[in-house]
Amino acid sequence: MKKIAFLLIIGAISFSSCKKTYSCTCVASTAAGGGTTVYEIPNATQSQAQTFCIANEVYIQGTTQQTTCHL
């Protein structure tokens, strides 16, 4: 279910006609270490990019101990 919601958000952002590209930076911590991933969100409003970033954080939290994402 989380994957479907994640893909729907990506699809909605892909079809929007806005002109700005945002970056969503996610920092994850696991028992084995952690890492940082940056997602480029093209052609999105700030609201759409924030929604994507929050959804991505929720999705990643299902697989790691702690994740924080921000624009």
C-alpha positions as CSV (number, residue, x, y, z in Angstrom):
1,M,0.0,0.0,0.0
2,K,2.8,2.4,0.8
3,K,4.5,1.7,-2.5
4,I,1.3,2.4,-4.4
5,A,0.9,5.8,-2.6
6,F,4.5,6.6,-3.2
7,L,4.2,5.9,-7.0
8,L,1.0,7.9,-7.2
9,I,2.6,10.9,-5.7
10,I,5.6,10.6,-8.1
11,G,3.1,10.2,-11.0
12,A,1.2,13.3,-9.9
13,I,4.3,15.4,-9.7
14,S,5.5,14.1,-13.1
15,F,2.3,15.3,-14.8
16,S,2.2,18.8,-13.2
17,S,3.0,21.9,-15.3
18,C,4.9,23.9,-12.7
19,K,8.5,25.1,-13.5
20,K,10.6,24.6,-10.4
21,T,12.8,21.7,-9.4
22,Y,13.0,20.9,-5.6
23,S,15.4,18.6,-3.8
24,C,14.2,16.3,-1.0
25,T,17.1,15.3,1.3
26,C,16.5,12.2,3.4
27,V,18.8,11.1,6.2
28,A,18.3,7.5,7.5
29,S,19.8,5.7,10.5
30,T,19.9,2.0,10.8
31,A,21.6,-0.5,13.2
32,A,24.3,-1.0,10.5
33,G,24.9,2.7,10.0
34,G,23.0,5.2,7.9
35,G,23.1,7.4,4.8
36,T,21.8,10.4,3.0
37,T,19.8,10.3,-0.2
38,V,18.8,13.4,-2.3
39,Y,15.7,13.1,-4.5
40,E,15.2,15.7,-7.3
41,I,11.6,16.6,-7.8
42,P,11.2,18.3,-11.1
43,N,8.3,20.5,-12.3
44,A,6.6,20.8,-8.9
45,T,5.1,23.4,-6.7
46,Q,6.5,23.7,-3.2
47,S,3.3,22.1,-1.8
48,Q,3.7,19.1,-4.1
49,A,7.4,18.7,-3.3
50,Q,6.7,18.8,0.4
51,T,4.0,16.2,0.0
52,F,6.4,14.0,-1.9
53,C,9.1,14.5,0.7
54,I,6.7,13.6,3.6
55,A,5.4,10.5,1.8
56,N,9.0,9.4,1.1
57,E,9.9,9.8,4.7
58,V,6.9,7.7,5.8
59,Y,7.8,5.1,3.2
60,I,11.5,4.9,4.2
61,Q,10.6,4.7,7.9
62,G,8.9,1.4,7.2
63,T,12.4,0.0,6.4
64,T,14.8,1.8,8.7
65,Q,14.9,2.8,12.4
66,Q,14.7,6.6,11.9
67,T,14.4,8.8,8.8
68,T,14.1,12.5,8.4
69,C,13.4,14.1,5.0
70,H,13.2,17.9,4.2
71,L,13.2,20.1,1.2
